[in-house]
Amino acid sequence: MVVLCAVLLLLGLAKIFLLDGGEGSAASRRDLRAFRKMEAGLSLSRGARLTHTLQSPWEIASQWVGPREVYPEETPELAAVLTSLSTARIERADVGYKGTQLKALLVLDGGQKVVFKPKRGHMGLEFRYNRDYVVEGEPYAGYDRHNAEVAAFHLDRILGFRRAPLVVGRYVNLRTEIKPVATDQLLSTFLTQDASYGYLPGTVTAKGNNTCFYGKCYYCRESEPACADGEIMEGSLTLWLPDVWPLQKHRHPWGRTYREGKLARWEYDESYCEAVKKMPPYDAGPRLLDVIDTAIFDYLIGNADRHHYESFQDDGGASMLILLDNAKSFGNAALDERSILAPLYQCCMIRVSTWNRLNLLRSGALSSAMRQALAFDPIHPVLADPHLAALDRRLSGVIATVKQCMEAQGPDNTLIEDRMNLPHP
């Protein structure tokens, strides 16, 4: 019995060692190879173009999508697709109806739909969200941050999840690129911001004034438009997922109530995860582990606003949780909102592959990788230094939380081997 206990102890210690960065197991070696591939493809060439194919960048990107990934592990064409997103001619511009925050729906040359999220701020020009602006208040406070969408996409690459739609920053000229192709609905929301007289209705920007629009959404107000710097507006473009992959919306099991004084069950019931495990689609398949991956992702970026999530329709719980709408992130670098990690510390489960990747990103490797990836983007610098430092600090918090779970219930009950790769249709 003593010998058996000693063997089990050694196996447990070996598992922790291997998953903390060792290379002895097949799983660790595979994860290390994937990490090295990610590192090798991290730097993207500005101005890259497709030269080896007759396919459009939109066709290439649509072929990447599968049940468990938006883009594959190796994407030599990624830089060219993102460059096309940031430069392609805009064929049509319309309001973006869905959601609570201001955005526009654009159609690029070749018929590709994208979502444009503009740089926002209080009172238009004077208090725009510059990179070092600190969003005070609740962890989900403030307008959407366009640069957060860009940064979140590249973090998704670095973590190896590959569940976020492609995003790139872009500068658009509202007078020459948007207004000539805008629908009447969108044009009706355009204003001119005059330094002396506030917002004036109009479709032509006078010298020294700023063109603004307020769009159509739940919180869109004429008194709170997004304003360009003159005619040039900074924003982010998110590539629309192919129509052959329709989305299904789900309420997040760890969503907030957004009502003062009213807590969600997970906020007071420490055994809440046990109840979630009995409900489909969390009672089988990869969805619960996807939720936990997403909690780690959201904690790193400071996103406390994932009240719903999307998967592919009629998937039976097998497809991925898609990392859409990450713009309520990177608002306050000093705030580490631990409640975002509730799925992790209440369920005390994490994928082995996720755990391996997190360990490979310790000791400043995460912020270094982000700097390298974000250097490509047209709106560089995407993040201020305090936000990059916060990524490393929060990663340490995630790793400490997992280790607490392993100490409490053992590595075998904490580290879950789940490498579900569904083939493309």
C-alpha positions in Angstrom: 0.0 0.0 0.0 2.9 2.4 0.9 4.6 1.6 -2.4 1.3 2.2 -4.3 0.8 5.5 -2.6 4.3 6.5 -3.4 3.9 5.6 -7.1 0.6 7.6 -7.3 2.3 10.6 -5.7 5.2 10.4 -8.2 2.8 10.2 -11.1 0.8 13.2 -9.8 4.0 15.2 -9.4 5.2 14.1 -12.8 1.9 15.3 -14.4 2.2 18.7 -12.7 5.9 19.0 -13.8 5.1 18.1 -17.4 2.2 20.4 -17.6 4.2 23.2 -16.0 6.4 23.3 -19.0 8.1 19.9 -19.2 8.4 18.1 -22.5 8.1 14.5 -21.4 4.6 13.5 -22.4 3.1 13.3 -25.9 0.5 15.9 -24.9 3.1 18.3 -23.7 5.3 17.8 -26.8 2.3 18.4 -29.1 1.3 21.5 -27.2 4.9 22.8 -27.3 5.0 22.3 -31.1 1.8 24.2 -31.5 3.2 27.0 -29.3 6.3 27.2 -31.4 4.2 27.4 -34.6 2.2 30.2 -33.0 5.4 32.1 -32.2 6.8 31.6 -35.7 3.6 33.1 -37.3 3.1 35.8 -34.7 4.7 38.7 -36.7 2.6 39.7 -39.7 3.9 41.7 -42.7 2.3 45.0 -43.3 1.0 45.4 -46.8 1.0 41.7 -47.5 -0.9 40.6 -50.6 -2.2 37.3 -52.0 0.0 36.3 -54.9 -0.3 32.5 -55.1 -4.0 32.1 -55.6 -6.9 33.3 -57.7 -9.2 33.2 -54.7 -10.3 36.4 -53.0 -9.2 36.9 -49.4 -12.8 36.5 -48.3 -13.0 33.1 -50.0 -9.9 32.0 -48.2 -11.1 33.2 -44.8 -14.5 31.5 -45.3 -12.8 28.2 -46.0 -10.8 28.4 -42.7 -14.0 28.2 -40.6 -14.8 24.8 -39.0 -16.9 23.6 -36.0 -14.0 24.2 -33.6 -12.0 27.0 -35.1 -12.5 30.3 -37.0 -9.0 29.9 -38.6 -6.6 27.1 -38.6 -3.3 26.7 -36.7 -1.2 27.7 -39.7 -2.5 30.6 -41.8 0.3 32.0 -44.1 -2.4 34.2 -45.8 -3.5 35.9 -42.5 -1.5 39.0 -43.1 -2.9 39.4 -46.6 -6.5 38.9 -45.5 -6.1 41.4 -42.7 -4.5 43.9 -45.1 -7.4 43.5 -47.4 -9.8 44.2 -44.6 -7.9 47.4 -43.7 -7.7 48.7 -47.3 -10.5 47.2 -49.5 -12.9 49.7 -51.0 -16.2 50.1 -49.1 -19.2 49.3 -51.4 -22.0 50.0 -49.0 -22.5 51.4 -45.5 -25.5 50.9 -43.2 -26.5 51.1 -39.6 -25.7 48.1 -37.3 -29.0 47.4 -35.6 -28.2 44.6 -33.3 -26.7 45.1 -29.9 -26.5 47.9 -27.4 -23.5 49.8 -28.7 -22.9 51.9 -31.8 -21.5 50.2 -34.9 -22.0 50.3 -38.7 -22.4 47.4 -41.1 -20.1 47.8 -44.1 -19.8 45.8 -47.3 -16.3 45.7 -48.8 -15.3 45.2 -52.4 -16.3 41.7 -53.4 -19.4 41.6 -51.2 -17.7 40.9 -47.8 -19.7 42.1 -44.8 -17.8 43.5 -41.9 -18.7 45.3 -38.6 -17.2 48.7 -38.1 -16.8 49.9 -34.5 -15.7 53.5 -34.2 -13.4 55.1 -31.7 -15.7 56.4 -29.0 -15.5 58.9 -26.1 -17.5 61.3 -24.0 -18.7 64.4 -25.8 -17.2 63.5 -29.1 -13.8 65.1 -29.6 -12.7 66.4 -26.2 -12.8 63.1 -24.2 -12.2 60.4 -26.8 -10.9 57.0 -25.5 -7.2 57.5 -26.0 -5.1 54.4 -25.3 -4.3 55.5 -21.7 -7.9 56.5 -20.8 -9.1 54.7 -17.7 -12.8 53.6 -17.6 -14.0 54.0 -14.1 -17.0 52.4 -12.4 -18.4 48.9 -12.9 -16.1 46.4 -14.7 -18.5 46.5 -17.7 -18.8 50.3 -17.7 -18.2 52.7 -20.6 -18.6 52.6 -24.4 -17.2 49.9 -26.5 -13.4 50.1 -27.2 -12.6 49.5 -30.8 -8.9 48.8 -30.0 -10.0 46.1 -27.5 -11.5 44.1 -30.4 -8.2 44.2 -32.2 -6.2 43.2 -29.1 -8.6 40.4 -28.2 -8.3 38.9 -31.6 -4.5 38.7 -31.3 -4.8 37.3 -27.8 -7.0 34.6 -29.2 -4.2 33.7 -31.6 -1.6 33.6 -28.9 -3.7 31.5 -26.6 -4.3 29.0 -29.4 -8.1 29.1 -29.1 -8.7 30.4 -32.6 -12.4 31.1 -31.8 -12.5 34.9 -32.5 -13.5 36.3 -35.9 -10.7 38.2 -37.7 -10.3 41.9 -36.6 -8.1 44.7 -37.8 -7.9 48.4 -37.2 -8.7 50.8 -39.9 -9.0 54.6 -40.6 -11.9 55.6 -42.8 -12.7 58.9 -44.4 -16.4 59.5 -43.6 -16.8 62.0 -46.4 -15.2 60.1 -49.3 -15.6 56.4 -48.2 -18.8 56.2 -46.2 -21.3 58.9 -47.1 -21.3 58.3 -50.9 -22.3 54.6 -50.3 -24.3 55.1 -47.1 -28.0 54.1 -46.8 -30.5 56.8 -46.0 -30.9 55.3 -42.5 -27.2 55.8 -41.8 -27.0 59.2 -43.4 -29.9 60.4 -41.3 -27.7 59.9 -38.2 -24.8 62.1 -39.4 -24.0 65.4 -37.6 -21.3 68.0 -37.7 -19.6 68.9 -34.5 -18.7 72.5 -34.3 -16.2 73.6 -31.6 -18.3 76.6 -30.7 -21.9 75.5 -31.4 -22.0 71.8 -30.5 -23.6 69.3 -32.9 -25.1 70.7 -36.0 -27.2 68.5 -38.4 -25.6 68.2 -41.8 -23.9 66.0 -44.4 -20.9 68.2 -45.2 -18.1 68.9 -42.8 -16.9 72.5 -42.7 -13.2 73.2 -42.2 -12.2 72.7 -38.6 -15.3 70.8 -37.7 -15.7 67.1 -37.1 -18.1 64.7 -38.8 -20.1 62.5 -36.4 -22.7 59.8 -36.6 -24.8 58.1 -33.9 -26.3 55.1 -35.8 -29.1 52.8 -34.6 -28.8 50.7 -31.5 -30.3 50.2 -28.0 -28.0 52.9 -26.4 -27.4 55.1 -29.5 -28.3 58.7 -28.9 -28.1 61.8 -31.0 -26.5 63.5 -28.0 -23.7 60.9 -27.9 -22.4 60.4 -31.4 -19.0 59.0 -32.4 -16.9 61.8 -34.0 -14.1 61.7 -36.5 -11.0 63.8 -36.3 -12.2 66.1 -39.1 -13.3 63.5 -41.6 -11.0 60.7 -40.6 -12.4 58.2 -38.1 -10.4 55.4 -36.4 -12.1 52.1 -35.8 -12.0 48.3 -36.0 -13.4 46.0 -38.6 -14.6 42.5 -37.7 -15.0 40.0 -40.5 -18.5 38.6 -40.8 -18.6 34.9 -40.4 -19.8 33.0 -43.5 -23.6 32.7 -43.9 -23.2 28.9 -44.3 -22.3 28.9 -40.5 -25.4 30.5 -38.9 -25.1 31.5 -35.3 -27.2 30.5 -32.3 -27.3 32.8 -29.2 -27.1 31.4 -25.7 -27.5 33.0 -22.3 -24.2 32.7 -20.5 -24.6 30.5 -17.3 -22.3 33.0 -15.4 -24.0 36.1 -16.8 -24.6 39.1 -14.5 -28.0 40.6 -13.6 -26.9 44.2 -14.3 -29.4 45.2 -11.6 -28.2 46.9 -8.5 -28.7 44.8 -5.4 -29.7 41.7 -7.3 -27.1 38.9 -7.5 -27.0 36.1 -10.0 -27.1 32.6 -8.4 -23.4 32.0 -9.2 -22.5 35.1 -7.2 -23.7 33.6 -3.9 -23.9 29.8 -4.5 -20.4 28.2 -4.4 -21.8 24.9 -5.6 -23.4 26.5 -8.7 -21.1 24.7 -11.1 -22.6 21.4 -10.0 -26.0 22.6 -11.1 -24.6 23.8 -14.5 -23.0 20.4 -15.1 -26.5 18.8 -15.1 -27.9 21.2 -17.8 -27.4 20.7 -21.5 -25.2 21.5 -23.3 -22.9 21.6 -20.3 -23.6 18.0 -19.2 -21.7 16.5 -22.1 -19.2 17.6 -24.8 -16.8 20.5 -24.8 -19.1 23.4 -24.0 -18.3 23.7 -20.3 -14.6 23.7 -20.9 -15.1 26.3 -23.6 -16.9 28.5 -21.0 -13.9 28.0 -18.7 -11.5 28.9 -21.5 -13.6 32.0 -22.2 -13.5 33.0 -18.5 -9.7 32.9 -18.6 -9.7 34.9 -21.9 -12.1 37.5 -20.5 -10.2 37.8 -17.2 -7.0 38.5 -19.1 -8.6 41.3 -21.2 -10.8 42.6 -18.3 -14.1 41.8 -20.0 -16.9 41.4 -17.5 -19.7 41.8 -20.0 -20.2 38.4 -21.6 -23.9 38.0 -20.7 -24.6 35.9 -23.8 -22.4 34.0 -26.3 -22.8 32.4 -29.7 -22.1 29.0 -31.1 -22.9 27.6 -34.5 -26.6 26.7 -35.0 -27.9 23.1 -34.4 -24.5 21.9 -33.3 -25.7 19.7 -30.5 -23.2 21.4 -28.1 -20.2 20.2 -30.1 -19.1 23.4 -31.8 -17.0 26.1 -30.1 -18.1 29.0 -28.1 -17.3 31.9 -30.5 -15.4 34.8 -29.0 -17.6 37.6 -30.4 -18.0 41.2 -29.0 -14.9 41.8 -26.9 -15.1 45.5 -27.0 -15.8 46.0 -23.3 -12.2 45.1 -22.5 -9.0 46.8 -21.6 -10.9 49.6 -19.9 -8.9 49.7 -16.6 -5.5 48.2 -16.4 -5.4 48.5 -12.6 -8.6 46.5 -12.1 -8.4 42.7 -11.9 -12.0 41.6 -11.7 -11.7 38.2 -10.1 -15.4 37.4 -10.5 -14.8 36.9 -14.2 -12.9 33.8 -13.3 -15.9 32.2 -11.5 -16.4 29.4 -14.0 -12.7 28.4 -13.4 -12.6 28.5 -9.6 -16.1 27.2 -9.1 -15.8 24.2 -11.5 -12.0 23.8 -10.8 -11.5 22.3 -14.3 -9.3 23.4 -17.2 -8.2 21.8 -20.4 -4.7 20.3 -20.4 -3.9 22.1 -23.6 -5.0 25.5 -22.1 -3.0 24.8 -19.0 0.1 24.0 -21.0 -0.3 27.1 -23.2 -0.7 29.4 -20.1 2.5 28.0 -18.6 4.4 28.6 -21.8 3.3 32.3 -21.6 4.5 33.0 -18.1 7.4 35.3 -17.1 6.5 38.1 -19.5 6.1 35.9 -22.6 2.4 36.9 -22.9 2.9 40.7 -23.1 6.0 40.2 -25.3 3.9 38.1 -27.7 1.1 40.7 -27.7 3.6 43.5 -28.5 4.9 41.5 -31.4 1.4 40.6 -32.8 0.0 44.1 -32.4 2.9 45.8 -34.1 1.3 44.8 -37.4 -2.0 46.7 -37.0 -2.7 50.0 -38.8 -3.9 51.6 -35.6 -0.7 50.7 -33.7 -0.1 51.2 -30.8 -3.2 49.2 -30.0 -2.7 49.0 -26.3 -1.0 51.2 -23.7 1.9 49.7 -21.7 -0.2 49.3 -18.5 -2.6 47.0 -20.3 0.2 44.9 -21.5 1.6 44.6 -18.0 -1.8 43.7 -16.7 -1.9 40.7 -19.0 1.2 39.2 -17.3 -0.2 40.0 -13.9 -3.6 38.5 -14.6 -2.0 35.4 -16.1 -0.2 34.8 -12.8 -3.5 35.0 -11.1 -5.0 32.4 -13.4 -2.1 30.0 -12.8 -2.4 30.5 -9.1 -6.1 29.7 -9.2 -5.5 26.5 -11.1 -2.8 25.4 -8.7 -5.2 26.0 -5.8 -7.7 23.7 -7.4 -5.0 21.1 -7.9 -4.0 21.3 -4.3 -7.6 21.0 -3.2 -8.7 18.1 -5.4 -5.6 16.8 -7.2 -4.4 17.3 -10.8 -6.3 14.4 -12.2 -9.6 16.1 -11.3 -8.5 19.5 -12.4 -6.7 19.0 -15.6 -9.0 17.6 -18.3 -7.8 16.0 -21.5 -10.1 17.3 -24.2 -8.7 17.8 -27.6 -11.8 17.6 -29.7 -11.1 18.4 -33.3 -14.1 18.1 -35.5 -13.3 17.8 -39.3 -14.3 20.5 -41.8 -17.5 19.6 -43.7 
